[in-house]
Amino acid sequence: MSAVLALIVLGPVLGTGFTLNYDMVFTPRQPLVPDSLGLGTSVARSVPADAVIALLTSIIPGDLVQKAVLFLILFMACWGAGRLVPTESVAIRVVAAVWYGWSAYLAERLLMGHWALLVAYACLPWIASAALTMRRNEPRAFAKVIVACAPACITPTGGLLAVVLAIVCSGKQALVITIPTGVLLNLPWIVPSVLRPGGTLSSPDGVAAFAARAENWATPVVSVLGTGGIWNAEVTPASRAMPVIPVLVLFSLVVAFIGLRSLAARWGLAPTLSLVLLGVAGVVLAVFTTLPGGEDAMRWAVTNVPGAGLLRDSQKWVAWWALPLAIGFALGVQAASKYLSNRVGLITVATILPILAMPDLAWGGFKQLEAVRYPVDWITVSDIIADDPQSGDVLTLPMASFRRYPWNENRTQLDPAPRILPRTTVIDDVVVVDGWPIAGEDPRVNEIRQTLEDNGNLGVHGIGWVLVEHRTPGRVEQATLDRLKHEWSGPWLSLYRVPGMIARPPAGPPSLPVLAADSVVLTVILGALLWLVLPAGRFIRRSRLRTAKE
């Protein structure tokens, strides 16, 4: 059933080519550049996901990697949710699998292109299952937790979703091992974030823009309780606006509440309550900025607290709620079926209900997701830059982070240049939401933008190449191109060389004074980890002895 659901959703994606939509950008072979490891000037949001994809596409063609990743997300999410339900009924497990896999959360994040976040979403049922075995002191439980959490930690938000769930489900007796393990799994993005010059503060303008949104006549709270409410209305399935949706959400909550009482009887009160309270915390985080005073508090946090920008896109934390909702609903249906003569009919209706309520997730969101082919221009430009000794990074024009190409049916997509060109590539990190620009976080971009306005020398910023992308929104001043040396042009791209001396790009580790200051912070962190890890060995030994005695 899990494979069938995945095929129903991903049909157009599995054709020849790449699926490019909003933040989802895969390329034939992604290069390993400093930004892939968080060593550039941009924020380490895609660390270590970019490095992982760079490694995979060096062995397997990028289109096959993308198809495999997307298929496994849906397959593992459904399968994991189904097997987590404590019941012998396969039909009830199917109900949970469909409710978790065919959810508003998965639909909206898939159409938004947040594939790395959905990797974590697919891991959550498996993390919960492994952490519960750890709570019960079963053999090899710790290894299962690590295996389940590791894929989710390819992105900062995914790592936090995974680790917090593991900590909650494994119980307080395992804190001495789950907390340090969680920190260690997330070090690939924590370290470059700590060492990043200027910290990881974000623009407060994005707080209101990225807040959870009401999808129909009900409030944002109801949308979030139904696992929806993403800030971008363009990626919200049209069916979510149907007037009946809030009624179905409230109905599912009642059924889930009944089922969660049954879950407490099977799992025990402590693990069930922990899972539910974490889900509630996800809902509260999601709607926090829509509550009185919430927006002001969040604006202060992202302006003054390093890393608080992770909370801006608040609806993503609803992933914690989706799991108890799906399990509780399935067990609620099982409880109700005992009082009805037509049990098969009830279970059938419960299984297909999310599909009937959101049919436009099928077939790539009615072909919002579809495989297309890159124009050969991209390969040509990549080869020219790779074979040329010219130093310096690449700047893409027009200055914009998102593109709309006719060869991709004018879908909104992130500029693919940083993930296809063999050099560090600078793109504008300003995001426009509902016509309002949200300031970026890369100081280098602001300096380059000012230089373009002044018609200055890009070489002083370490830019050695300029790539002009044609037939996509935005303007390129002719005066800028007149200062450059034309190298190559095709129907979709033109490549220019920056003449003269090229300064060393401001990439790589921070300067020594900054590194010295931050090393104190790292020393404290590593010392705390050591203090926590030492008791972990004793915890494992005690667990093994307890298991042997039983």
C-alpha positions as CSV (number, residue, x, y, z in Angstrom):
1,M,0.0,0.0,0.0
2,S,2.8,2.4,0.8
3,A,4.4,1.9,-2.6
4,V,1.0,2.4,-4.3
5,L,0.5,5.7,-2.6
6,A,4.0,6.8,-3.5
7,L,3.4,6.0,-7.2
8,I,0.0,7.7,-7.2
9,V,1.6,10.9,-5.9
10,L,4.8,10.8,-7.9
11,G,3.7,9.6,-11.3
12,P,4.8,12.6,-13.3
13,V,8.0,12.9,-11.3
14,L,9.2,9.5,-12.3
15,G,9.5,10.5,-16.0
16,T,12.8,11.4,-17.7
17,G,14.4,14.5,-16.3
18,F,14.3,16.5,-13.1
19,T,11.5,17.9,-11.0
20,L,12.3,21.6,-10.3
21,N,9.8,23.4,-8.1
22,Y,10.4,26.2,-5.6
23,D,13.2,25.0,-3.2
24,M,13.6,21.6,-4.8
25,V,16.6,21.7,-7.2
26,F,18.5,18.6,-8.2
27,T,21.1,18.6,-10.9
28,P,22.9,15.9,-13.1
29,R,26.0,16.1,-10.8
30,Q,26.1,18.5,-7.9
31,P,29.6,19.9,-7.1
32,L,31.1,19.9,-3.6
33,V,31.8,23.6,-2.9
34,P,32.5,25.4,0.3
35,D,28.8,26.3,0.8
36,S,28.0,22.6,0.8
37,L,29.9,22.2,4.0
38,G,28.8,25.5,5.5
39,L,32.3,27.1,4.8
40,G,31.0,29.9,2.6
41,T,29.3,33.2,3.5
42,S,25.8,31.9,3.2
43,V,23.8,30.4,6.1
44,A,24.2,26.7,6.6
45,R,20.6,25.8,5.9
46,S,21.4,23.0,3.4
47,V,24.2,21.5,5.4
48,P,25.0,18.7,5.1
49,A,22.2,17.9,2.6
50,D,24.2,19.5,-0.3
51,A,27.3,17.6,0.6
52,V,25.3,14.3,0.8
53,I,23.7,14.9,-2.6
54,A,27.1,15.9,-4.1
55,L,28.5,12.6,-2.9
56,L,25.6,10.6,-4.2
57,T,25.5,12.3,-7.7
58,S,29.2,11.6,-8.1
59,I,28.2,8.0,-8.2
60,I,24.6,8.0,-9.5
61,P,23.0,10.3,-12.0
62,G,21.2,13.2,-10.2
63,D,17.8,12.5,-11.7
64,L,17.8,8.9,-10.4
65,V,18.9,10.2,-7.0
66,Q,16.0,12.6,-6.9
67,K,13.4,10.0,-7.9
68,A,14.8,7.6,-5.3
69,V,14.7,10.2,-2.6
70,L,11.2,11.3,-3.3
71,F,9.9,7.7,-3.6
72,L,11.5,6.7,-0.4
73,I,10.1,9.7,1.5
74,L,6.5,8.7,0.7
75,F,7.1,4.9,1.0
76,M,9.0,5.1,4.3
77,A,6.6,7.7,5.8
78,C,3.6,5.5,5.1
79,W,5.2,2.2,6.1
80,G,6.7,3.6,9.3
81,A,3.4,5.1,10.5
82,G,1.6,1.9,9.8
83,R,4.0,-0.4,11.6
84,L,4.1,1.9,14.6
85,V,0.4,1.3,15.4
86,P,0.2,-1.3,18.2
87,T,-2.4,-3.6,16.6
88,E,-2.6,-6.9,14.8
89,S,-5.0,-5.5,12.2
90,V,-3.4,-4.8,8.9
91,A,-6.4,-2.7,7.9
92,I,-6.0,-0.3,10.8
93,R,-2.3,0.0,10.1
94,V,-3.2,1.0,6.5
95,V,-5.5,3.7,7.9
96,A,-2.5,5.2,9.9
97,A,-0.2,4.9,6.9
98,V,-2.6,6.8,4.6
99,W,-3.4,9.5,7.1
100,Y,0.3,10.1,7.7
101,G,1.4,9.9,4.1
102,W,-1.6,11.7,2.5
103,S,-1.4,14.7,4.8
104,A,-1.6,18.4,4.2
105,Y,1.9,18.7,5.7
106,L,3.4,16.3,3.2
107,A,1.5,17.8,0.3
108,E,2.4,21.4,1.0
109,R,6.1,20.7,1.8
110,L,6.4,18.5,-1.2
111,L,5.0,21.2,-3.5
112,M,7.2,23.7,-1.7
113,G,10.2,21.6,-2.6
114,H,11.3,20.9,1.0
115,W,12.5,17.4,0.2
116,A,15.2,17.4,3.0
117,L,12.5,18.4,5.6
118,L,10.3,15.6,4.3
119,V,13.2,13.1,4.8
120,A,12.9,14.0,8.5
121,Y,9.1,13.6,8.3
122,A,9.5,10.1,6.9
123,C,12.0,9.2,9.6
124,L,9.8,10.3,12.5
125,P,7.7,7.1,12.8
126,W,10.9,5.0,12.7
127,I,12.6,7.3,15.3
128,A,9.6,6.9,17.6
129,S,9.6,3.2,17.2
130,A,13.4,3.0,17.9
131,A,13.2,5.3,20.9
132,L,10.4,3.3,22.4
133,T,12.5,0.2,22.3
134,M,15.2,2.2,24.1
135,R,12.7,3.1,26.7
136,R,11.9,-0.6,27.1
137,N,15.7,-1.4,27.3
138,E,15.6,-3.7,24.4
139,P,18.8,-5.0,22.7
140,R,20.4,-2.8,20.1
141,A,17.9,0.0,20.8
142,F,20.6,2.7,20.8
143,A,21.9,1.6,17.4
144,K,18.3,1.7,16.0
145,V,17.9,5.3,17.3
146,I,21.1,6.4,15.5
147,V,20.1,4.8,12.2
148,A,16.7,6.3,12.3
149,C,17.8,9.8,13.3
150,A,20.9,10.1,11.0
151,P,19.0,10.7,7.6
152,A,16.8,13.4,9.3
153,C,19.9,15.3,10.3
154,I,20.8,16.4,6.8
155,T,19.1,19.7,7.5
156,P,18.9,21.8,10.7
157,T,15.1,21.7,11.1
158,G,15.0,18.0,10.3
159,G,17.7,17.3,12.8
160,L,15.8,19.2,15.5
161,L,12.6,17.4,14.7
162,A,14.3,14.0,14.9
163,V,16.4,14.5,18.0
164,V,13.7,16.1,20.1
165,L,11.3,13.2,19.2
166,A,14.0,10.7,20.1
167,I,14.6,12.4,23.4
168,V,10.9,12.6,24.3
169,C,10.0,9.0,23.3
170,S,13.1,7.3,24.9
171,G,12.3,8.8,28.3
172,K,14.2,10.7,30.9
173,Q,16.4,7.8,31.9
174,A,18.0,7.9,28.5
175,L,18.8,11.6,28.5
176,V,22.5,11.0,29.3
177,I,22.8,9.3,25.9
178,T,20.1,10.8,23.6
179,I,21.0,14.5,24.2
180,P,24.8,14.2,23.4
181,T,24.0,11.8,20.5
182,G,21.6,14.3,19.1
183,V,24.1,17.1,19.3
184,L,26.8,15.0,17.7
185,L,24.5,14.1,14.8
186,N,23.7,17.8,14.2
187,L,27.3,19.0,14.5
188,P,27.7,19.3,10.6
189,W,25.5,22.4,10.7
190,I,26.0,23.5,14.3
191,V,29.7,24.1,13.9
192,P,29.7,26.3,10.8
193,S,26.7,28.2,12.2
194,V,28.7,28.9,15.4
195,L,31.8,29.8,13.5
196,R,30.0,32.0,11.0
197,P,31.1,35.6,11.2
198,G,28.3,37.8,12.2
199,G,26.3,35.0,13.8
200,T,23.1,33.6,12.6
201,L,20.6,36.4,13.1
202,S,17.7,36.8,10.7
203,S,15.6,39.6,9.4
204,P,12.5,40.2,11.5
205,D,10.6,41.0,8.4
206,G,10.1,37.4,7.7
207,V,8.2,36.6,10.9
208,A,4.8,37.8,9.7
209,A,5.5,36.6,6.1
210,F,6.3,33.1,7.2
211,A,3.6,32.8,9.8
212,A,1.0,30.0,9.6
213,R,-2.0,30.8,7.5
214,A,-5.7,30.1,7.5
215,E,-6.5,27.9,4.4
216,N,-10.3,28.3,4.5
217,W,-13.0,30.0,6.6
218,A,-11.5,28.7,9.9
219,T,-8.6,30.1,11.8
220,P,-4.9,29.3,11.3
221,V,-5.2,27.1,14.4
222,V,-7.7,24.8,12.7
223,S,-5.5,24.6,9.5
224,V,-2.5,23.7,11.7
225,L,-4.4,21.1,13.6
226,G,-5.1,19.5,10.2
227,T,-1.3,19.6,9.6
228,G,-1.6,22.4,7.0
229,G,-1.3,26.1,7.2
230,I,1.9,26.7,5.3
231,W,2.7,30.4,4.6
232,N,2.8,30.1,0.8
233,A,-0.7,29.9,-0.6
234,E,0.7,28.9,-4.0
235,V,1.7,25.5,-2.8
236,T,-1.4,24.8,-0.8
237,P,-3.7,22.3,-2.6
238,A,-6.9,24.0,-3.8
239,S,-9.0,21.4,-2.0
240,R,-7.8,22.7,1.4
241,A,-10.0,25.7,0.8
242,M,-13.2,23.6,0.7
243,P,-15.7,24.7,3.4
244,V,-16.0,21.1,4.7
245,I,-12.3,20.8,5.6
246,P,-12.5,22.4,9.1
247,V,-15.4,20.1,9.9
248,L,-13.3,17.1,8.9
249,V,-10.3,18.4,10.9
250,L,-12.4,18.7,14.0
251,F,-14.0,15.2,13.4
252,S,-10.5,13.7,13.0
253,L,-9.4,15.3,16.3
254,V,-12.4,13.7,18.2
255,V,-11.6,10.2,16.7
256,A,-7.9,10.7,17.4
257,F,-8.5,11.6,21.0
258,I,-10.5,8.3,21.4
259,G,-7.7,6.4,19.8
260,L,-5.0,8.0,21.9
261,R,-6.7,6.8,25.0
262,S,-6.4,3.3,23.6
263,L,-2.8,3.9,22.7
264,A,-2.0,4.8,26.3
265,A,-3.4,1.5,27.4
266,R,-1.1,-0.3,25.0
267,W,2.1,1.8,25.2
268,G,1.7,3.1,28.7
269,L,0.7,6.5,29.8
270,A,4.2,8.1,29.9
271,P,5.3,7.5,26.3
272,T,1.8,8.2,24.9
273,L,1.6,11.5,26.9
274,S,5.1,12.5,25.8
275,L,4.3,11.9,22.1
276,V,1.0,13.9,22.4
277,L,2.5,16.8,24.3
278,L,5.3,17.1,21.8
279,G,2.7,17.2,19.1
280,V,0.8,19.9,21.0
281,A,4.1,21.8,21.3
282,G,4.5,21.7,17.6
283,V,1.0,23.1,17.1
284,V,1.8,25.9,19.6
285,L,5.0,26.8,17.9
286,A,3.2,26.8,14.5
287,V,0.5,29.3,15.6
288,F,2.6,31.3,18.1
289,T,3.2,34.3,15.8
290,T,-0.6,34.5,15.1
291,L,-1.4,34.9,18.8
292,P,-1.5,38.2,20.6
293,G,2.1,39.3,21.3
294,G,3.5,36.3,19.5
295,E,4.8,38.2,16.5
296,D,6.5,40.8,18.6
297,A,8.2,38.1,20.7
298,M,9.4,36.3,17.6
299,R,10.7,39.4,15.9
300,W,12.8,40.1,19.0
301,A,14.0,36.6,19.1
302,V,15.2,36.4,15.5
303,T,16.9,39.8,15.8
304,N,18.7,39.1,19.1
305,V,19.0,35.3,19.5
306,P,21.4,33.5,17.1
307,G,19.6,30.6,15.4
308,A,16.1,31.8,16.3
309,G,15.5,32.2,12.5
310,L,14.8,28.4,12.5
311,L,11.5,29.3,14.1
312,R,10.3,31.8,11.5
313,D,8.7,29.2,9.1
314,S,6.7,28.0,12.1
315,Q,4.3,25.6,10.5
316,K,7.1,23.1,9.8
317,W,7.0,22.1,13.5
318,V,3.5,20.6,12.9
319,A,5.4,17.4,11.8
320,W,5.4,16.4,15.5
321,W,1.6,16.6,15.6
322,A,1.0,14.6,12.4
323,L,2.3,11.4,13.9
324,P,0.0,11.1,17.0
325,L,-2.9,12.4,14.9
326,A,-2.5,9.5,12.3
327,I,-1.9,6.8,15.0
328,G,-4.7,8.1,17.2
329,F,-7.2,8.3,14.3
330,A,-6.4,4.8,13.2
331,L,-6.9,3.4,16.7
332,G,-10.0,5.5,17.1
333,V,-11.5,3.9,14.0
334,Q,-10.6,0.5,15.4
335,A,-12.4,1.3,18.7
336,A,-15.5,2.5,16.8
337,S,-15.5,-0.5,14.5
338,K,-16.3,-2.8,17.5
339,Y,-19.7,-1.2,17.8
340,L,-20.7,-1.4,14.1
341,S,-21.8,-4.4,12.1
342,N,-20.2,-3.1,8.9
343,R,-16.6,-2.8,10.1
344,V,-15.1,-3.2,6.6
345,G,-17.1,-0.3,5.3
346,L,-16.1,2.0,8.2
347,I,-12.4,1.1,7.8
348,T,-12.6,1.6,4.0
349,V,-14.2,5.0,4.4
350,A,-11.6,6.0,7.0
351,T,-8.8,4.9,4.8
352,I,-9.9,6.9,1.7
353,L,-11.1,9.9,3.6
354,P,-7.9,11.9,3.4
355,I,-7.6,11.1,-0.3
356,L,-11.2,12.3,-1.0
357,A,-10.6,15.4,1.1
358,M,-7.4,16.3,-0.8
359,P,-7.5,14.6,-4.3
360,D,-5.2,17.2,-5.8
361,L,-2.1,15.7,-4.1
362,A,-2.4,12.9,-6.7
363,W,-0.3,12.8,-9.8
364,G,2.2,15.3,-8.7
365,G,-0.4,17.7,-7.3
366,F,-2.2,17.5,-10.6
367,K,1.1,17.9,-12.5
368,Q,2.4,20.8,-10.4
369,L,5.4,18.5,-10.1
370,E,6.7,17.1,-13.4
371,A,10.0,16.0,-14.7
372,V,11.7,18.3,-17.2
373,R,15.1,18.3,-18.9
374,Y,17.8,20.9,-18.4
375,P,18.8,22.8,-21.5
376,V,22.3,21.8,-22.8
377,D,23.4,25.4,-22.0
378,W,23.8,24.5,-18.4
379,I,26.2,21.6,-19.2
380,T,28.2,23.7,-21.6
381,V,28.7,26.6,-19.2
382,S,29.6,24.2,-16.4
383,D,32.3,22.6,-18.6
384,I,33.7,26.0,-19.6
385,I,34.1,27.1,-16.0
386,A,35.5,23.8,-14.9
387,D,38.2,23.7,-17.6
388,D,39.3,27.4,-17.3
389,P,42.0,28.5,-14.9
390,Q,40.3,31.8,-14.2
391,S,39.9,32.3,-10.5
392,G,37.0,33.6,-8.6
393,D,33.4,32.7,-7.9
394,V,30.3,33.0,-10.1
395,L,27.6,35.6,-9.9
396,T,24.2,35.0,-11.5
397,L,22.1,37.8,-13.1
398,P,19.4,39.0,-12.9
399,M,19.8,39.4,-9.1
400,A,17.1,37.0,-7.8
401,S,16.9,33.8,-5.8
402,F,14.0,32.3,-7.7
403,R,13.6,31.9,-11.5
404,R,10.8,31.1,-14.0
405,Y,12.0,29.4,-17.1
406,P,9.8,28.6,-20.2
407,W,11.6,25.2,-20.4
408,N,10.2,24.4,-16.9
409,E,6.6,25.7,-17.8
410,N,7.4,28.9,-15.9
411,R,7.2,27.2,-12.6
412,T,8.8,29.1,-9.7
413,Q,12.1,27.4,-8.8
414,L,15.2,28.2,-7.0
415,D,18.1,29.2,-9.2
416,P,19.9,25.9,-10.0
417,A,23.3,27.6,-10.7
418,P,24.8,27.0,-7.2
419,R,24.1,23.3,-7.5
420,I,25.3,22.7,-11.0
421,L,28.3,25.0,-11.5
422,P,31.7,23.8,-10.3
423,R,32.5,27.0,-8.4
424,T,30.9,28.8,-5.5
425,T,28.0,30.6,-7.0
426,V,26.4,33.8,-5.5
427,I,22.7,34.4,-5.9
428,D,20.5,37.0,-4.4
429,D,19.2,35.7,-1.1
430,V,16.4,38.2,-0.8
431,V,13.0,36.4,-0.8
432,V,9.8,38.2,-2.0
433,V,6.6,37.1,-0.2
434,D,3.3,38.6,-1.3
435,G,5.3,41.5,-3.0
436,W,7.3,42.3,0.2
437,P,11.1,41.7,0.1
438,I,12.5,39.8,3.1
439,A,16.1,40.7,3.7
440,G,18.7,38.0,3.2
441,E,21.5,36.9,5.6
442,D,24.6,36.9,3.3
443,P,26.5,40.2,3.8
444,R,28.4,39.5,0.6
445,V,25.3,39.8,-1.5
446,N,24.6,43.3,-0.3
447,E,28.1,44.4,-1.1
448,I,27.8,42.9,-4.6
449,R,24.4,44.5,-5.2
450,Q,25.8,47.9,-4.3
451,T,28.8,47.4,-6.6
452,L,26.4,46.6,-9.5
453,E,24.4,49.8,-8.8
454,D,27.6,51.8,-8.8
455,N,28.8,50.0,-11.9
456,G,31.9,49.0,-10.0
457,N,34.5,46.2,-10.2
458,L,33.1,42.8,-9.2
459,G,36.6,41.4,-9.0
460,V,37.1,43.1,-5.6
461,H,34.4,40.8,-4.2
462,G,36.1,37.6,-5.5
463,I,33.7,37.3,-8.5
464,G,35.5,35.9,-11.6
465,W,32.5,35.0,-13.7
466,V,29.1,36.4,-14.4
467,L,26.3,34.1,-15.7
468,V,23.3,35.8,-17.3
469,E,20.1,33.8,-17.4
470,H,17.8,34.7,-20.2
471,R,14.0,34.7,-20.4
472,T,13.4,34.8,-16.7
473,P,12.0,37.7,-14.7
474,G,14.5,40.5,-13.8
475,R,16.6,43.1,-15.5
476,V,20.3,43.2,-16.3
477,E,21.9,46.6,-17.0
478,Q,23.8,46.9,-20.2
479,A,26.4,49.0,-18.4
480,T,27.2,46.0,-16.2
481,L,27.8,43.8,-19.2
482,D,29.9,46.4,-21.0
483,R,32.5,46.1,-18.2
484,L,32.8,42.3,-18.7
485,K,34.4,40.1,-21.3
486,H,31.9,37.9,-23.2
487,E,32.9,34.2,-23.3
488,W,29.9,32.2,-24.6
489,S,26.2,32.6,-25.3
490,G,23.4,30.1,-25.9
491,P,19.6,30.4,-26.1
492,W,19.2,30.3,-22.3
493,L,22.6,31.4,-20.8
494,S,25.4,33.8,-21.5
495,L,28.8,33.6,-19.7
496,Y,31.0,36.6,-19.0
497,R,34.5,36.8,-17.6
498,V,35.4,39.6,-15.0
499,P,38.6,41.2,-16.4
500,G,41.5,42.2,-14.2
501,M,42.7,41.0,-10.9
502,I,40.3,38.9,-8.9
503,A,40.4,39.1,-5.1
504,R,40.3,36.0,-3.0
505,P,36.7,35.1,-2.4
506,P,35.5,35.6,1.2
507,A,34.9,31.9,1.7
508,G,36.4,29.3,3.9
509,P,37.0,29.4,7.7
510,P,36.6,32.6,9.6
511,S,39.5,34.9,10.4
512,L,41.8,33.9,13.2
513,P,40.4,36.5,15.7
514,V,36.9,35.3,15.1
515,L,38.0,31.6,15.3
516,A,39.8,32.3,18.5
517,A,36.7,33.8,20.1
518,D,34.4,31.1,18.9
519,S,36.8,28.4,20.0
520,V,35.9,29.2,23.5
521,V,32.2,28.6,22.8
522,L,33.1,25.3,21.1
523,T,35.3,24.2,24.0
524,V,32.3,24.8,26.4
525,I,30.1,22.8,24.1
526,L,32.5,19.9,23.7
527,G,33.2,19.9,27.4
528,A,29.5,19.6,28.1
529,L,29.2,16.8,25.6
530,L,32.1,14.9,27.3
531,W,30.4,15.4,30.7
532,L,27.2,13.9,29.2
533,V,28.8,11.1,27.2
534,L,30.7,9.6,30.1
535,P,27.5,8.4,31.9
536,A,26.2,7.1,28.6
537,G,28.5,4.1,28.8
538,R,27.2,3.2,32.2
539,F,23.6,3.6,30.9
540,I,24.2,1.1,28.1
541,R,25.9,-1.4,30.5
542,R,23.0,-1.1,32.9
543,S,20.5,-1.7,30.1
544,R,22.4,-4.8,28.9
545,L,22.6,-6.2,32.4
546,R,18.9,-5.6,33.0
547,T,18.1,-7.3,29.6
548,A,20.3,-10.3,30.5
549,K,18.5,-10.7,33.8
550,E,15.1,-10.6,32.2
